[in-house]
Amino acid sequence: MRTLEVARAGDLIDLPPATLRNLELTQTLRGEEAPTLLSLLDTCRSGMGSRALRQWLTSPARDRSVAAARHAAIAALADAGFAPLRDALAQVADVERIAARIALASARLRELAGLRDTLRALPALRARVPDAAPLLVQWRAALAPDAGIAELLGAIADEPAVLLRDGGVIAPGVDAELDDLRGIAAHCDAFLLDLEQRERARTGIANLRVMFNKVHGFHIEVTASQAGKVPADYQRRQTMKNAERYITPELKAFEDKALSAQERALAREKWLYEELLAALRPHLGELGALARALAALDALAALAERATTLAWCRPEFLPYPCIDIQAGRHPVVEARLAETGGGAFIANHCRLGAKTRMLVVTGPNMGGKSTFMRQVALIVLLASIGSYVPAEACRLGPIDAIHTRIGASDDLAGARSTFMVEMTEAAAILNAATEHSLVLMDEVGRGTSTFDGLALAGAIAAHLHDRNKAFTLFATHYFELTEFPGRHAGAINVHVGAVESGDRIVFLHQIEPGPASRSYGVQVARLAGMPGSVIRQARAALESLESASRAGQPQIDLFAPPPASEAAGPSATEAALDALDPDTLAPREALDALYRLKQLRARDAK
């Protein structure tokens, strides 16, 4: 820990927990890591870059100069070519984590070797950073730390052992005492070979061997059949099944010297390693600055790659309240469609400003209302962190918060129902939103009775329009709210287009002016696989409700069976089945009857 920074309330764009969850910035609603906005953006080549990108995404600054500088850097990287820089960044070590381990005196040997190699590669990496943007010049300057750090790290062997206790950590030539101790061990093999040849000649035992193991140390091994030729100065060390092991005064003296040298060499290496960590600690500030520079360059290069690959545009910041998006696209949905071959994403405009503060969005289920609302919020957020955005053009004024009220969830442990959670989140938005906030309200009021929900939705919309004056996307299935813009000058109606063909519906996913004519809920239920009998009864009840509404009659019973014409008698399939006599049918007639029944069943399902 080197410094502390306090995030003031006015420094960052407010992203409440509900917004982080509903926009699926770092986790999906199911708690998975992908597909999310971060998983789409994060093509970073290092862990440092990935962490920096996550921090940018979840803590965007209100100060537009930060984002504007990143836009300029992305443009410079795109023009100069970012591939060489990204290739170089793929070779760097995680300097940020290594510096933390140095501070805690717990850095691993391979980590220090990686830091050394990174420092050696910095000159080539600096040459790949273009100087066409002030932010790139700033980070490029931080890629030249004190040369003394690299000199200190030169003490680490080229290929150090994994563990310090294995030795071979400090490079040769760094410490004379360590080199002397290693020299003793290095000449060990030559001494043992010479001793083995001399003892064979002296004893006449041709298969005599001088050996070493970690349990019994150095010894001379003689087979049991040759034990009678052993000289008197041999001292038995171990008896085995087919051999005897001995030690001589000469071998014992060498053993003491060699083993002592190994132990002293390991102790010396441990001491030198601890001294190296202590010498590196004064340079932690420079290593931290280097880590921040590498992380920022990695994140910027990743955003440049995404902007180029996904055909995103550079947003423009304006000093007055405005959200003007031309042909905007949902980045994650568009990428998923491209992966699965699901077709092209339908782009849509969103224009909010001084005269238009609220869009009342209506249209069918599955039509794309929620996708449209979320894509506006994601484009605003991407522009605010300094990224290019998925649109043909984007002009954005000051933004202080992004609030969302989307989806249905309860909090059983906290004794809160689905509707209570909905109202709690809506209340938090009404108490916090300002004229510089972006608010997404999706189907507010659906957790209670129709009249209660409609009344609350209307009151919430009026508060956002009249008092908060926030930029608001208000999606609803209450068609009564389509009259809201007639009484509020800052609101307009838009709807998601759909085309009905017989009993089928085609979603156009296109935002069009004006209110929707209907919700197509029954058709969506049929697409979901509802049984045909349920669809027929629901359609009959819907027609009765609509007829009663047009005639000004009281609301009918939703649970009444369908009219006699549709429900009293059997279906066409059932009637045809009852008319069949299997015992009188020839094989050909049975096959024809089966095909006829399938046709009737398909017609009934519609």
C-alpha positions as CSV (number, residue, x, y, z in Angstrom):
1,M,0.0,0.0,0.0
2,R,1.7,3.2,-1.2
3,T,-1.1,5.8,-1.3
4,L,-4.8,6.2,-0.5
5,E,-7.3,8.0,-2.7
6,V,-10.8,8.8,-1.5
7,A,-13.5,8.6,-4.1
8,R,-15.7,11.7,-3.6
9,A,-19.4,11.5,-4.5
10,G,-19.0,14.0,-7.3
11,D,-15.9,12.3,-8.9
12,L,-17.5,9.2,-10.4
13,I,-20.6,8.4,-12.4
14,D,-23.0,6.7,-10.0
15,L,-23.6,3.0,-10.9
16,P,-25.8,1.5,-8.1
17,P,-25.6,-2.3,-7.6
18,A,-28.9,-2.7,-9.5
19,T,-27.3,-1.1,-12.5
20,L,-24.2,-3.2,-12.3
21,R,-26.4,-6.3,-12.2
22,N,-29.1,-5.4,-14.7
23,L,-26.6,-4.2,-17.4
24,E,-24.5,-7.4,-16.9
25,L,-21.3,-5.5,-16.9
26,T,-19.1,-8.1,-15.2
27,Q,-21.5,-10.9,-14.5
28,T,-24.6,-12.2,-16.2
29,L,-27.9,-12.3,-14.3
30,R,-27.2,-16.0,-13.7
31,G,-23.8,-15.2,-12.1
32,E,-21.7,-16.3,-15.0
33,E,-18.6,-14.5,-16.3
34,A,-19.7,-14.4,-19.9
35,P,-21.3,-13.2,-22.0
36,T,-20.9,-9.8,-20.4
37,L,-19.7,-6.3,-21.5
38,L,-16.4,-7.0,-19.8
39,S,-15.9,-10.4,-21.4
40,L,-16.5,-8.7,-24.8
41,L,-14.1,-5.8,-24.1
42,D,-11.3,-7.8,-22.4
43,T,-8.9,-8.9,-25.0
44,C,-6.0,-7.6,-22.8
45,R,-2.7,-9.5,-23.0
46,S,-1.9,-9.2,-19.3
47,G,-3.6,-9.5,-16.0
48,M,-2.7,-5.9,-15.3
49,G,-4.6,-4.7,-18.3
50,S,-7.7,-6.8,-17.5
51,R,-7.8,-5.4,-13.9
52,A,-7.5,-1.9,-15.2
53,L,-10.2,-2.4,-17.7
54,R,-12.6,-3.8,-15.1
55,Q,-11.8,-0.8,-12.8
56,W,-12.5,1.7,-15.7
57,L,-15.8,-0.1,-16.5
58,T,-17.2,-0.1,-12.9
59,S,-15.8,3.3,-11.7
60,P,-16.1,5.7,-14.6
61,A,-15.1,9.3,-13.9
62,R,-17.5,12.2,-14.5
63,D,-14.6,14.4,-15.6
64,R,-14.8,14.1,-19.4
65,S,-11.2,15.0,-19.9
66,V,-10.2,11.5,-18.8
67,A,-12.4,9.8,-21.3
68,A,-11.5,12.3,-24.1
69,A,-7.8,11.6,-23.5
70,R,-8.5,7.8,-23.9
71,H,-10.5,8.4,-27.1
72,A,-7.5,10.3,-28.5
73,A,-5.1,7.5,-27.5
74,I,-7.4,4.8,-29.1
75,A,-7.5,6.8,-32.3
76,A,-3.7,7.1,-32.3
77,L,-3.3,3.4,-31.7
78,A,-5.8,2.5,-34.5
79,D,-3.9,4.8,-37.0
80,A,-0.4,3.6,-36.1
81,G,-1.3,-0.1,-35.7
82,F,-1.8,-1.7,-32.4
83,A,-0.7,-5.3,-33.2
84,P,3.0,-4.9,-32.5
85,L,2.3,-3.2,-29.2
86,R,-0.1,-6.0,-28.2
87,D,2.4,-8.6,-29.1
88,A,5.0,-7.0,-26.9
89,L,2.6,-6.6,-24.0
90,A,1.9,-10.3,-24.2
91,Q,5.5,-11.0,-23.1
92,V,5.5,-8.8,-20.0
93,A,5.2,-10.2,-16.5
94,D,2.5,-9.1,-14.0
95,V,4.6,-6.3,-12.5
96,E,1.8,-5.1,-10.3
97,R,1.5,-8.4,-8.4
98,I,5.3,-9.0,-8.4
99,A,5.8,-5.5,-6.8
100,A,3.2,-6.4,-4.1
101,R,5.1,-9.7,-3.4
102,I,8.4,-7.8,-3.1
103,A,6.8,-5.5,-0.6
104,L,5.8,-8.6,1.5
105,A,9.1,-10.3,0.9
106,S,7.3,-13.3,-0.6
107,A,8.2,-12.9,-4.3
108,R,8.9,-16.2,-6.0
109,L,12.1,-16.8,-7.9
110,R,10.5,-17.2,-11.3
111,E,8.5,-14.0,-10.7
112,L,11.7,-12.0,-10.2
113,A,13.2,-13.6,-13.3
114,G,10.0,-12.5,-15.2
115,L,10.4,-9.0,-13.8
116,R,14.0,-8.9,-15.0
117,D,13.1,-10.1,-18.5
118,T,10.3,-7.5,-18.6
119,L,12.7,-4.7,-17.7
120,R,15.1,-5.9,-20.4
121,A,12.3,-5.8,-23.0
122,L,11.1,-2.3,-22.1
123,P,13.2,-0.4,-24.7
124,A,11.7,-2.4,-27.5
125,L,8.2,-2.0,-26.1
126,R,8.6,1.8,-25.7
127,A,9.5,1.9,-29.4
128,R,6.1,0.4,-30.3
129,V,4.1,3.1,-28.4
130,P,3.1,5.9,-30.8
131,D,3.6,9.5,-29.5
132,A,0.5,10.9,-31.4
133,A,-1.6,11.4,-28.2
134,P,-0.7,13.0,-24.9
135,L,-1.9,10.0,-22.8
136,L,0.4,7.7,-24.8
137,V,3.3,10.0,-24.3
138,Q,2.6,10.1,-20.6
139,W,2.5,6.3,-20.2
140,R,5.5,5.9,-22.6
141,A,7.6,8.0,-20.3
142,A,6.8,5.7,-17.4
143,L,8.4,2.7,-19.3
144,A,11.9,3.8,-18.4
145,P,12.4,3.0,-14.7
146,D,15.8,3.4,-12.9
147,A,18.4,1.2,-14.5
148,G,19.5,0.1,-11.1
149,I,16.4,-2.1,-10.8
150,A,17.5,-4.2,-13.7
151,E,21.0,-4.3,-12.4
152,L,19.8,-5.7,-9.1
153,L,17.7,-8.3,-10.8
154,G,20.7,-9.4,-12.9
155,A,21.7,-11.3,-9.8
156,I,19.0,-13.9,-10.5
157,A,20.1,-16.9,-12.6
158,D,18.8,-17.2,-16.1
159,E,16.8,-20.3,-15.3
160,P,16.4,-20.2,-11.5
161,A,15.0,-23.2,-9.5
162,V,11.4,-23.2,-8.5
163,L,12.2,-23.3,-4.8
164,L,14.9,-21.4,-3.0
165,R,16.0,-24.6,-1.1
166,D,16.9,-26.3,-4.4
167,G,19.8,-23.8,-4.9
168,G,20.9,-22.4,-8.2
169,V,19.1,-19.1,-7.6
170,I,21.9,-16.6,-7.7
171,A,23.8,-16.2,-11.0
172,P,27.5,-17.1,-11.2
173,G,29.9,-14.2,-10.7
174,V,27.6,-12.2,-8.4
175,D,29.2,-13.4,-5.1
176,A,32.8,-14.7,-4.7
177,E,32.1,-16.7,-1.6
178,L,29.1,-18.4,-3.2
179,D,31.2,-19.2,-6.3
180,D,34.0,-20.8,-4.1
181,L,31.4,-22.9,-2.3
182,R,29.9,-24.0,-5.5
183,G,33.4,-24.8,-6.9
184,I,33.8,-27.4,-4.1
185,A,30.6,-29.1,-5.1
186,A,31.5,-28.8,-8.8
187,H,34.7,-30.8,-8.3
188,C,32.9,-33.5,-6.3
189,D,32.3,-35.8,-9.3
190,A,35.9,-35.6,-10.5
191,F,37.2,-36.5,-7.0
192,L,34.8,-39.5,-6.7
193,L,35.8,-40.9,-10.0
194,D,39.4,-40.6,-9.2
195,L,38.9,-42.2,-5.8
196,E,37.0,-45.1,-7.4
197,Q,39.8,-45.8,-9.8
198,R,42.5,-45.7,-7.1
199,E,40.5,-48.0,-4.8
200,R,39.8,-50.5,-7.5
201,A,43.6,-50.7,-8.2
202,R,44.5,-50.9,-4.6
203,T,42.0,-53.6,-3.6
204,G,41.7,-55.5,-6.8
205,I,37.9,-55.3,-6.6
206,A,36.8,-54.6,-10.2
207,N,33.2,-53.8,-9.4
208,L,33.9,-51.5,-6.5
209,R,31.8,-48.3,-6.7
210,V,32.0,-44.9,-4.9
211,M,28.4,-43.6,-4.5
212,F,26.3,-40.9,-2.7
213,N,22.7,-40.8,-1.5
214,K,20.9,-38.3,0.7
215,V,20.3,-40.8,3.5
216,H,23.8,-42.3,4.0
217,G,26.0,-39.7,2.3
218,F,29.2,-40.8,0.5
219,H,30.2,-44.5,0.7
220,I,32.1,-47.3,-1.1
221,E,29.9,-50.2,-2.2
222,V,31.3,-53.7,-2.5
223,T,29.3,-56.9,-3.4
224,A,29.1,-59.6,-0.8
225,S,31.2,-62.0,-2.8
226,Q,34.1,-59.5,-2.8
227,A,33.9,-58.6,0.9
228,G,36.9,-60.7,1.8
229,K,39.2,-58.4,-0.3
230,V,38.2,-55.3,1.7
231,P,41.3,-53.5,3.3
232,A,41.5,-53.0,7.1
233,D,41.0,-49.2,6.8
234,Y,37.5,-49.7,5.4
235,Q,34.8,-49.0,8.1
236,R,31.4,-50.7,7.5
237,R,28.6,-48.1,7.2
238,Q,25.7,-50.3,6.0
239,T,25.0,-54.0,5.3
240,M,22.6,-54.8,2.4
241,K,21.3,-58.1,1.1
242,N,23.9,-58.5,-1.7
243,A,26.4,-55.8,-0.8
244,E,28.3,-54.0,1.9
245,R,28.9,-50.2,2.2
246,Y,32.0,-48.7,3.7
247,I,33.6,-45.4,4.5
248,T,37.3,-44.6,4.6
249,P,39.1,-41.7,6.4
250,E,39.8,-40.0,3.1
251,L,36.2,-40.3,1.9
252,K,34.9,-39.1,5.3
253,A,37.1,-36.0,5.2
254,F,35.8,-35.2,1.7
255,E,32.2,-35.8,2.7
256,D,32.5,-33.4,5.6
257,K,33.9,-30.7,3.3
258,A,31.5,-31.3,0.4
259,L,28.3,-31.5,2.5
260,S,29.3,-28.5,4.5
261,A,30.0,-26.6,1.3
262,Q,26.5,-27.4,0.0
263,E,24.8,-26.3,3.2
264,R,26.8,-23.1,3.3
265,A,26.1,-22.4,-0.4
266,L,22.3,-22.7,0.2
267,A,22.5,-20.5,3.3
268,R,24.5,-18.0,1.3
269,E,22.0,-18.0,-1.5
270,K,19.1,-17.5,0.9
271,W,20.9,-14.5,2.5
272,L,21.7,-13.0,-0.9
273,Y,18.1,-13.4,-2.0
274,E,16.8,-11.7,1.1
275,E,19.3,-8.9,0.6
276,L,18.0,-8.6,-3.0
277,L,14.4,-8.2,-1.9
278,A,15.5,-5.6,0.6
279,A,17.4,-3.7,-2.1
280,L,14.3,-3.7,-4.4
281,R,11.9,-2.3,-1.8
282,P,13.0,1.4,-2.2
283,H,12.1,1.0,-5.9
284,L,8.5,-0.1,-5.3
285,G,7.2,3.4,-6.3
286,E,8.8,3.1,-9.7
287,L,7.6,-0.4,-10.2
288,G,4.1,0.7,-9.3
289,A,4.3,3.5,-11.9
290,L,5.6,1.0,-14.4
291,A,2.7,-1.4,-13.6
292,R,0.1,1.4,-14.1
293,A,1.7,2.4,-17.4
294,L,1.7,-1.2,-18.7
295,A,-1.9,-1.8,-17.5
296,A,-3.2,1.4,-19.1
297,L,-1.4,0.7,-22.5
298,D,-2.8,-2.9,-22.5
299,A,-6.3,-1.7,-21.8
300,L,-6.1,1.1,-24.4
301,A,-4.7,-1.3,-27.0
302,A,-7.6,-3.8,-26.2
303,L,-10.2,-1.0,-26.7
304,A,-8.5,0.0,-29.9
305,E,-8.7,-3.6,-31.1
306,R,-12.3,-3.8,-30.2
307,A,-13.2,-0.5,-31.9
308,T,-11.5,-1.7,-35.1
309,T,-12.8,-5.2,-35.1
310,L,-16.4,-4.4,-34.2
311,A,-16.7,-1.2,-36.3
312,W,-17.3,1.2,-33.3
313,C,-17.2,4.9,-33.6
314,R,-15.6,7.7,-31.6
315,P,-18.2,9.5,-29.4
316,E,-18.4,13.3,-29.1
317,F,-18.9,15.1,-25.8
318,L,-21.1,18.2,-25.5
319,P,-21.3,20.7,-22.7
320,Y,-25.2,20.7,-22.5
321,P,-27.6,17.8,-21.6
322,C,-27.9,15.5,-24.6
323,I,-28.0,11.8,-25.5
324,D,-28.0,11.6,-29.3
325,I,-27.2,8.1,-30.6
326,Q,-27.5,7.3,-34.3
327,A,-27.9,3.7,-35.3
328,G,-26.9,2.4,-31.9
329,R,-26.4,-1.4,-31.2
330,H,-26.2,-3.6,-28.2
331,P,-22.6,-4.7,-28.1
332,V,-23.0,-8.1,-26.4
333,V,-26.2,-9.1,-28.3
334,E,-24.6,-8.1,-31.6
335,A,-21.5,-10.2,-30.8
336,R,-23.6,-13.2,-29.9
337,L,-25.6,-12.9,-33.1
338,A,-22.4,-12.9,-35.1
339,E,-21.1,-15.9,-33.2
340,T,-24.2,-18.0,-33.6
341,G,-25.1,-16.9,-37.1
342,G,-28.4,-15.3,-35.9
343,G,-28.4,-12.5,-38.5
344,A,-27.5,-8.8,-38.4
345,F,-28.4,-6.7,-35.4
346,I,-31.1,-4.1,-36.0
347,A,-29.7,-0.7,-35.1
348,N,-31.8,2.1,-33.6
349,H,-31.6,5.8,-32.9
350,C,-32.1,7.4,-29.5
351,R,-32.4,11.2,-29.3
352,L,-32.9,12.9,-25.9
353,G,-32.2,16.5,-25.2
354,A,-33.6,19.7,-23.8
355,K,-37.0,19.2,-25.4
356,T,-37.3,15.4,-25.1
357,R,-36.5,14.0,-21.7
358,M,-38.5,10.8,-21.7
359,L,-39.3,8.0,-24.2
360,V,-42.4,6.0,-23.4
361,V,-41.5,2.7,-25.0
362,T,-44.3,0.2,-25.9
363,G,-44.5,-2.9,-28.0
364,P,-44.8,-6.6,-27.9
365,N,-43.0,-8.9,-25.6
366,M,-39.8,-10.3,-27.2
367,G,-39.9,-7.2,-29.5
368,G,-36.6,-5.7,-28.2
369,K,-37.7,-3.0,-25.7
370,S,-35.3,-4.1,-23.0
371,T,-32.5,-4.6,-25.5
372,F,-33.0,-1.1,-26.8
373,M,-33.0,0.4,-23.3
374,R,-29.9,-1.5,-22.2
375,Q,-28.0,-0.6,-25.3
376,V,-28.5,3.1,-24.7
377,A,-27.2,2.7,-21.2
378,L,-24.2,0.6,-22.4
379,I,-23.3,3.1,-25.1
380,V,-23.4,6.0,-22.6
381,L,-21.2,4.0,-20.2
382,L,-18.7,3.0,-22.9
383,A,-18.3,6.6,-24.0
384,S,-17.8,7.7,-20.4
385,I,-15.0,5.3,-19.7
386,G,-13.1,6.4,-22.8
387,S,-14.1,3.6,-25.2
388,Y,-15.4,3.9,-28.7
389,V,-19.1,2.9,-29.0
390,P,-21.3,0.6,-31.1
391,A,-23.1,3.2,-33.2
392,E,-22.7,5.3,-36.3
393,A,-22.5,8.4,-34.3
394,C,-22.8,9.4,-30.6
395,R,-23.1,12.9,-29.0
396,L,-23.3,12.9,-25.3
397,G,-23.7,15.6,-22.6
398,P,-22.8,15.4,-18.9
399,I,-23.9,12.3,-17.1
400,D,-23.8,11.8,-13.3
401,A,-25.5,8.5,-12.9
402,I,-27.1,5.5,-14.6
403,H,-30.1,4.1,-12.8
404,T,-32.0,0.9,-13.8
405,R,-35.2,-0.8,-12.6
406,I,-35.4,-3.9,-14.6
407,G,-36.6,-7.4,-14.1
408,A,-38.4,-9.2,-11.2
409,S,-36.6,-10.6,-8.2
410,D,-37.4,-11.1,-4.5
411,D,-35.4,-11.0,-1.3
412,L,-36.9,-13.8,0.8
413,A,-34.1,-13.6,3.4
414,G,-34.8,-9.9,3.8
415,A,-38.5,-10.5,4.0
416,R,-39.1,-8.5,0.8
417,S,-41.5,-9.6,-1.9
418,T,-40.9,-9.1,-5.6
419,F,-43.1,-6.0,-5.6
420,M,-41.4,-4.6,-2.5
421,V,-38.0,-5.0,-4.2
422,E,-39.4,-3.2,-7.2
423,M,-40.8,-0.3,-5.2
424,T,-37.6,-0.1,-3.1
425,E,-35.4,0.2,-6.2
426,A,-37.8,2.7,-7.8
427,A,-37.9,4.8,-4.7
428,A,-34.1,4.9,-4.6
429,I,-34.0,6.2,-8.2
430,L,-36.6,8.9,-7.6
431,N,-34.7,10.1,-4.5
432,A,-31.3,10.2,-6.3
433,A,-31.8,11.0,-10.1
434,T,-31.0,14.4,-11.4
435,E,-31.4,16.2,-14.7
436,H,-28.0,14.7,-15.7
437,S,-29.0,11.1,-14.9
438,L,-30.0,8.4,-17.3
439,V,-32.9,6.3,-15.9
440,L,-34.2,3.0,-17.3
441,M,-37.6,1.9,-16.1
442,D,-38.8,-1.4,-17.4
443,E,-42.4,-2.5,-16.7
444,V,-42.9,-0.7,-13.4
445,G,-46.0,-1.6,-11.4
446,R,-46.5,-5.1,-12.8
447,G,-46.1,-6.8,-9.4
448,T,-49.5,-5.7,-8.1
449,S,-53.1,-5.3,-9.3
450,T,-53.8,-3.7,-12.7
451,F,-55.2,-0.4,-11.2
452,D,-52.6,-0.2,-8.5
453,G,-49.8,-0.8,-10.9
454,L,-51.1,1.6,-13.5
455,A,-51.5,4.3,-10.9
456,L,-48.0,3.9,-9.5
457,A,-46.4,3.7,-13.0
458,G,-48.1,6.9,-14.0
459,A,-47.1,8.7,-10.8
460,I,-43.5,7.5,-11.1
461,A,-43.3,8.6,-14.7
462,A,-44.7,12.1,-13.8
463,H,-42.2,12.5,-10.9
464,L,-39.2,11.6,-13.2
465,H,-40.5,14.0,-15.8
466,D,-41.6,16.9,-13.7
467,R,-39.2,16.8,-10.7
468,N,-36.1,14.8,-11.5
469,K,-36.1,15.9,-15.1
470,A,-33.8,12.9,-15.8
471,F,-33.3,11.4,-19.2
472,T,-35.7,8.4,-19.0
473,L,-36.5,5.4,-21.0
474,F,-39.9,4.2,-19.7
475,A,-41.0,0.8,-21.1
476,T,-44.5,-0.3,-20.2
477,H,-47.4,-2.6,-21.3
478,Y,-50.0,-0.2,-19.7
479,F,-51.4,1.3,-22.9
480,E,-53.1,4.0,-20.8
481,L,-49.6,5.5,-20.3
482,T,-49.3,6.2,-24.0
483,E,-51.5,9.2,-23.2
484,F,-48.8,10.5,-20.9
485,P,-46.9,12.5,-23.6
486,G,-50.1,14.3,-24.4
487,R,-50.0,15.9,-21.0
488,H,-46.2,16.2,-20.6
489,A,-44.3,18.2,-23.2
490,G,-40.9,16.5,-22.5
491,A,-42.2,12.9,-23.3
492,I,-42.8,11.2,-26.6
493,N,-44.2,7.8,-27.5
494,V,-42.1,5.2,-29.4
495,H,-42.8,1.5,-30.0
496,V,-41.1,-1.6,-31.2
497,G,-42.4,-2.6,-34.6
498,A,-44.0,-6.0,-35.3
499,V,-46.0,-7.5,-38.2
500,E,-48.8,-10.0,-37.7
501,S,-49.5,-12.6,-40.3
502,G,-52.5,-14.7,-39.5
503,D,-51.8,-16.2,-36.1
504,R,-48.1,-15.6,-36.4
505,I,-46.0,-12.6,-35.4
506,V,-42.7,-11.2,-36.9
507,F,-40.7,-9.0,-34.6
508,L,-39.0,-6.2,-36.5
509,H,-36.8,-5.0,-33.6
510,Q,-37.1,-1.5,-35.0
511,I,-37.9,1.5,-32.8
512,E,-40.7,3.6,-34.5
513,P,-42.5,6.8,-33.5
514,G,-45.9,6.6,-31.8
515,P,-47.5,4.1,-29.4
516,A,-47.9,0.4,-30.1
517,S,-51.3,-0.9,-31.1
518,R,-51.2,-4.1,-29.0
519,S,-48.8,-6.3,-26.9
520,Y,-49.1,-9.7,-28.8
521,G,-48.8,-11.5,-25.5
522,V,-51.0,-14.5,-26.7
523,Q,-48.8,-14.9,-29.8
524,V,-45.6,-14.9,-27.7
525,A,-47.2,-17.5,-25.4
526,R,-47.8,-19.7,-28.5
527,L,-44.1,-19.2,-29.5
528,A,-43.1,-20.4,-26.0
529,G,-44.9,-23.7,-26.6
530,M,-48.2,-23.2,-24.7
531,P,-50.7,-26.0,-25.4
532,G,-53.2,-25.2,-28.1
533,S,-56.2,-25.4,-25.8
534,V,-54.6,-22.7,-23.5
535,I,-54.0,-20.4,-26.5
536,R,-57.5,-20.8,-27.8
537,Q,-59.1,-20.0,-24.4
538,A,-56.7,-17.0,-23.9
539,R,-57.5,-15.7,-27.4
540,A,-61.3,-16.0,-26.8
541,A,-61.0,-14.3,-23.4
542,L,-58.9,-11.5,-25.0
543,E,-61.5,-10.9,-27.7
544,S,-64.2,-10.7,-25.1
545,L,-62.2,-8.3,-23.0
546,E,-61.6,-6.1,-26.0
547,S,-65.2,-6.2,-27.0
548,A,-66.3,-5.3,-23.5
549,S,-63.9,-2.5,-23.4
550,R,-65.1,-1.0,-26.7
551,A,-68.7,-1.3,-25.5
552,G,-68.0,0.2,-22.1
553,Q,-69.2,-3.0,-20.3
554,P,-67.8,-4.2,-17.0
555,Q,-64.7,-6.4,-17.0
556,I,-65.5,-10.1,-17.7
557,D,-64.4,-13.1,-15.9
558,L,-60.9,-14.0,-17.1
559,F,-61.3,-17.6,-16.0
560,A,-64.6,-18.3,-17.8
561,P,-64.3,-21.0,-20.5
562,P,-64.3,-19.9,-24.2
563,P,-67.6,-19.4,-26.0
564,A,-69.6,-22.5,-27.0
565,S,-68.5,-22.2,-30.6
566,E,-64.9,-22.9,-29.5
567,A,-65.2,-24.8,-26.3
568,A,-68.4,-26.8,-26.1
569,G,-67.8,-29.3,-28.9
570,P,-64.7,-31.4,-29.5
571,S,-61.9,-30.0,-31.6
572,A,-61.6,-31.0,-35.3
573,T,-58.9,-33.5,-34.5
574,E,-61.0,-35.1,-31.7
575,A,-64.1,-35.3,-34.0
576,A,-62.1,-36.9,-36.8
577,L,-60.6,-39.4,-34.4
578,D,-64.0,-40.4,-33.0
579,A,-65.2,-41.0,-36.5
580,L,-62.5,-43.6,-37.3
581,D,-63.1,-47.4,-37.0
582,P,-59.7,-49.0,-37.0
583,D,-61.2,-52.5,-37.6
584,T,-62.6,-51.5,-41.0
585,L,-59.6,-49.6,-42.4
586,A,-57.4,-51.0,-45.1
587,P,-53.7,-50.3,-44.6
588,R,-53.7,-47.5,-47.2
589,E,-56.8,-45.9,-45.6
590,A,-55.2,-46.1,-42.2
591,L,-52.1,-44.2,-43.5
592,D,-54.3,-41.5,-45.2
593,A,-56.3,-41.1,-41.9
594,L,-53.1,-40.7,-39.9
595,Y,-51.9,-37.9,-42.3
596,R,-55.3,-36.2,-42.1
597,L,-55.2,-36.3,-38.3
598,K,-51.7,-34.7,-38.2
599,Q,-53.0,-31.9,-40.5
600,L,-56.0,-31.3,-38.3
601,R,-53.8,-31.3,-35.1
602,A,-51.5,-28.7,-36.6
603,R,-54.5,-26.5,-37.5
604,D,-55.9,-26.9,-34.0
605,A,-52.5,-25.9,-32.5
606,K,-52.7,-22.6,-34.3
